[in-house]
Amino acid sequence: MDSEITSQQPKTSQVETKPKLNPNNRSFKLQAKNVDVFYNDFQAIKDISLDIVENSITAFIGPSGCGKSTFLRLFNRMNDNIDGFHMNGKILIDNKNIYDESIKVEELRKKVGMVFQKPNPFPKSIYENVAYGLRIQGVKDEEFIENRVIESLKQATLYSEIEDNLDKQALSLSGGQQQRLCIARALAVKPSVLLMDEPTSALDPISSGKIEDLIHELKKEFTIVIVTHNMQQAARVSDNTAFLYMGNLVEYGDTQKIFTNPEKDRTQNYITGRFG
C-alpha cells in the first residue's frame, strides 16, 4: 500500500470547475482561487481553486491529514489563530474576499456557521445554548429571542423532542440530540453558509441518519459544506464532491459521477478502499 501511494505522488495543479457543477446556472456562493495554506514551512493546501454553488451540499473527502479540514476552516477563518498559519490566494463569499483587511471576522462568522466533529454544547440550558449567539450580538428583545430559539430548534428537527424541557441542561441530552442542538445554535443567527466538520463521526447510526436527513432539509435555505471520512455518507448527502490528497485537489465534480465513474485513478483507488 505504501509503495502504491509513494509511486503516485500527485502533481500540484489547479482543477477546473466543470460546467456540470452548476447545471441550473445558480450563482457561486463560495469560491477558492489559487489557495495555498502554510503552517510555518509546511504546506497543507497546494494551489486549490474551486467554486461552490449556493443552496448545494458539497462534501470534502480524503485520507486523514490530506488538508480537508484545513480547507473547510478557511471559509470562516478558523485557521487564523493557529500558530504559523498563513495563506496565499483568495477565498470569496458572495464575490467578496473574506481575507481582505476590511473584513470583520465577527461579522463573517454570523454569515458562516460551523458544526464540529464532537457535539460541544455549552454548560447552559437548551434554551440558552440557542439564544447565546443572539445575546452576544446584543439582542435584548426577549420575545424575538424566544421566537428565534423555537424556530431554530424546529429547523434542527429537535423541538418536538424537548419542547417541554427547554430549561433542561444541554449536557443531559443524548449525543445525537446535542449535535442537533449545536446545529440549532449555529442557525439561530441566520447564517447563509453552514460548515460541518465530520458532524456524525461521534454518533451512532440512528443519530447519524437523523443528521443526514436534516442536512438535506437545510439545503433549501443554506449552502452546506461537509467534511467526512464516510464514503457512503458523502454519496448519500452531497451534490458535489471534492477529493483532496496530500494538500492537492485531485478531483472535483458531481457526486454521482465521482463515485461511479471518476476521472482519476487515485480517486477510484480511494473510494474503493485501496488506500486511505
C-alpha positions in Angstrom: 0.0 0.0 0.0 2.8 2.4 0.9 4.6 1.8 -2.3 1.4 2.5 -4.3 0.9 5.8 -2.6 4.6 6.8 -2.9 4.7 5.9 -6.6 1.8 8.1 -7.5 2.6 11.4 -5.8 0.2 13.9 -7.3 1.5 17.0 -9.0 0.4 20.3 -7.7 -2.2 21.5 -10.2 -5.3 23.5 -10.4 -8.5 21.6 -11.1 -11.0 23.4 -13.2 -14.7 23.6 -12.2 -16.7 21.6 -14.7 -20.0 23.0 -16.1 -21.9 20.1 -14.6 -21.3 21.5 -11.1 -23.7 24.3 -11.9 -26.4 22.8 -14.1 -29.1 25.5 -13.4 -26.8 28.5 -13.7 -27.1 29.3 -10.0 -24.6 31.8 -8.6 -21.5 30.7 -6.8 -21.7 31.2 -3.0 -18.2 30.2 -2.1 -15.0 30.3 -4.3 -11.4 29.4 -3.7 -8.9 30.9 -6.1 -5.3 29.5 -6.2 -5.2 28.9 -2.5 -2.0 27.9 -0.7 -2.0 27.3 3.1 1.1 27.0 5.2 1.7 26.2 8.8 5.2 27.7 9.2 7.2 25.9 6.4 4.7 23.0 6.0 2.3 23.5 3.0 -1.1 22.0 3.9 -3.0 23.2 0.8 -1.5 23.5 -2.6 -2.9 25.8 -5.3 -6.6 24.8 -4.9 -9.3 26.5 -6.9 -13.0 25.5 -6.8 -16.5 27.1 -6.9 -19.4 26.0 -4.7 -23.0 26.8 -5.9 -25.5 28.3 -3.4 -28.0 26.0 -1.8 -26.0 23.0 -2.5 -24.2 20.3 -0.4 -20.5 19.8 -1.1 -18.5 17.0 0.5 -14.8 17.2 1.1 -13.3 13.7 1.2 -9.8 12.3 1.5 -7.5 10.4 4.0 -6.5 11.8 7.3 -4.1 14.7 7.0 -5.0 15.5 3.4 -6.0 19.0 4.2 -9.8 18.8 4.0 -10.5 20.3 7.5 -7.9 23.0 7.0 -9.5 23.9 3.7 -13.0 23.9 5.3 -11.9 26.2 8.1 -10.7 28.8 5.5 -14.3 29.7 4.8 -14.9 31.2 8.3 -11.2 32.0 9.1 -11.0 29.4 11.9 -7.3 28.9 11.0 -6.3 32.4 11.8 -5.3 31.8 15.4 -3.2 28.7 14.6 0.5 29.3 15.1 2.3 29.7 11.9 -0.7 29.9 9.7 -0.5 31.9 6.5 -2.1 31.7 3.1 -1.9 32.9 -0.5 -4.8 33.2 -2.9 -8.4 34.3 -2.3 -11.5 32.9 -0.5 -14.6 34.6 -1.8 -18.1 34.5 -0.3 -20.7 36.3 -2.4 -17.8 37.6 -4.5 -16.1 39.3 -1.6 -12.6 38.3 -0.5 -13.1 37.3 3.2 -9.3 37.7 3.9 -9.4 41.4 2.9 -8.2 43.7 5.7 -11.6 45.4 5.7 -13.5 42.2 6.7 -14.5 41.9 10.3 -14.2 38.3 11.4 -17.1 38.6 13.9 -19.4 39.7 11.1 -18.1 36.9 8.8 -19.0 34.2 11.4 -22.6 35.5 11.6 -22.8 34.6 7.9 -20.8 31.3 8.1 -21.9 28.9 10.9 -19.8 25.9 11.9 -20.6 22.5 13.4 -17.7 20.4 14.8 -16.8 16.8 14.9 -18.0 16.3 18.5 -21.1 17.9 19.9 -20.0 20.9 22.0 -23.0 22.3 23.8 -22.3 25.0 26.4 -22.9 24.1 30.1 -26.2 26.0 30.0 -29.8 25.2 29.4 -31.1 24.0 26.0 -32.8 27.4 25.6 -29.7 29.5 26.5 -27.5 27.4 24.2 -29.5 28.5 21.2 -30.0 32.1 22.5 -26.3 32.5 23.2 -25.3 33.9 19.7 -28.2 36.4 19.7 -27.3 37.6 23.2 -23.6 38.2 22.4 -24.8 40.1 19.3 -26.6 42.5 21.7 -30.1 41.4 21.0 -32.3 42.4 24.0 -35.8 41.7 22.8 -36.8 38.5 24.7 -39.8 37.8 22.5 -37.6 37.9 19.4 -35.0 35.7 21.1 -37.7 33.2 22.1 -39.1 33.0 18.6 -35.7 32.5 17.1 -34.8 29.8 19.6 -38.0 27.9 18.8 -37.6 28.4 15.0 -34.0 27.2 15.1 -34.8 24.1 17.2 -37.6 23.3 14.7 -35.2 23.7 11.8 -32.8 21.3 13.5 -35.7 18.8 14.0 -35.1 18.8 17.8 -38.0 20.9 19.1 -40.6 18.2 19.2 -38.3 16.1 21.4 -37.5 18.7 24.0 -40.2 21.4 23.8 -41.3 20.8 27.4 -37.7 20.8 28.7 -36.1 23.9 27.3 -34.7 24.7 30.8 -33.0 21.3 31.0 -29.2 21.2 30.9 -28.0 20.7 27.4 -25.3 18.3 28.5 -28.1 15.9 29.7 -29.2 15.3 26.1 -28.1 12.3 24.0 -25.1 12.7 21.7 -27.3 13.0 18.6 -29.6 15.5 20.3 -26.6 17.5 21.4 -25.3 17.7 17.8 -28.7 18.8 16.6 -28.7 21.4 19.4 -25.3 22.7 18.1 -26.8 22.9 14.6 -29.7 24.9 16.0 -27.3 27.2 17.9 -25.5 27.9 14.6 -28.8 28.5 12.8 -30.1 31.0 15.3 -28.0 33.9 14.0 -29.3 33.2 10.5 -26.1 32.3 8.6 -26.2 31.6 4.8 -23.4 29.0 4.9 -23.0 26.0 7.2 -19.7 24.3 7.6 -19.8 20.8 9.1 -16.5 19.1 10.1 -17.3 15.3 10.4 -20.6 16.1 12.2 -21.6 12.4 12.6 -18.3 10.7 13.4 -19.0 10.5 17.1 -22.7 9.4 16.7 -24.5 6.1 16.4 -26.1 5.1 13.1 -29.6 6.2 14.0 -28.4 9.6 15.2 -26.2 9.9 12.1 -29.2 9.2 9.9 -31.2 12.0 11.6 -28.4 14.4 10.9 -28.2 13.3 7.3 -31.9 13.9 6.8 -31.6 17.3 8.5 -28.7 18.2 6.1 -31.0 17.5 3.1 -33.7 19.8 4.6 -31.3 22.6 5.4 -30.0 22.7 1.8 -33.2 24.5 0.9 -32.0 27.6 2.8 -28.3 27.2 3.2 -25.1 26.4 1.3 -23.5 23.4 3.1 -20.0 22.1 3.1 -19.3 18.8 4.9 -16.0 17.1 5.7 -16.5 13.3 6.0 -14.4 10.1 6.1 -17.6 8.1 5.4 -17.8 7.4 1.7 -21.4 6.2 1.9 -22.4 9.4 3.7 -20.7 11.6 1.1 -22.5 9.7 -1.7 -25.9 10.0 0.1 -25.9 13.6 1.2 -23.9 15.7 -1.2 -24.5 17.2 -4.7 -20.8 17.6 -5.4 -17.6 16.0 -4.0 -14.1 17.3 -3.8 -11.3 14.6 -3.2 -8.2 16.0 -1.6 -4.9 14.2 -1.2 -1.7 15.5 0.4 -2.9 19.1 0.1 -3.9 18.8 -3.6 -7.4 18.8 -5.1 -7.3 15.6 -7.1 -10.8 15.7 -8.5 -14.0 17.8 -8.0 -17.3 17.1 -9.6 -20.8 15.7 -9.5 -21.1 13.3 -6.6 -22.7 10.5 -8.6 -20.0 10.7 -11.2 -17.2 10.8 -8.7 -18.5 7.6 -7.1 -19.4 5.7 -10.2 -17.1 7.0 -12.9 -14.2 9.1 -11.6 -11.8 10.6 -14.0 -8.7 10.0 -11.9 -7.2 6.6 -10.9 -6.3 7.9 -7.5 -9.9 8.8 -6.8 -11.1 5.4 -7.8 -8.5 3.8 -5.6 -9.5 5.9 -2.6 -13.3 5.5 -2.9 -12.9 1.7 -3.3 -10.7 1.5 -0.2 -7.4 0.6 -1.8 -5.7 3.2 0.4 -6.7 5.8 2.9 
